[in-house]
């Protein structure tokens, strides 16, 4: 995480600068997107757009990592006890609430 200086300057982490080929003197673009800010590298330094097949491969790899992580957490914490039958469903609660 970077800190903002008193002059409202931000240091770009070296790992990110290296990954996107950003060098001293390059101009980056700042783009507001709702509650986040995107830093856009110079057009000539942007990484090439991935093909659909490559994006799917990366997604599948991330899914495998996520499932392994979830299995690890489950093993460390033990099986989470399932909630007992309350005699009513969430939909029943919504109906009882009467949002007329």
C-alpha positions, 0 to 999 in steps of 0.5 A: 500500500502506498502513502499519499505525500503532503504534495498529494504524490503517490509512489508506484510500487516497483513490482507494478511499475516493472510489470507494466513497463512504467519508467520514470518520466512516463505519464500515467492516466487516472480514471475514476470508476465509482468508488475506485481509481484506476491507474492507466499505464502509457498506451505504448507500455500496456500489456497485450490484451489476453485472448479469451482462451488465455483469460479462461485458463487464468480463471480456471487456475484461480478457481483451482487455487480458491478451492484449495484455499477453501479446503485448507480453511475447512480442514483447519476450522473443521466442518462448519455446523449446518443451521438447524431447521428453524421452521421458517424460510427466508421467504417466509420472513420477507412475506411476514415483514409485509412490504406492501 
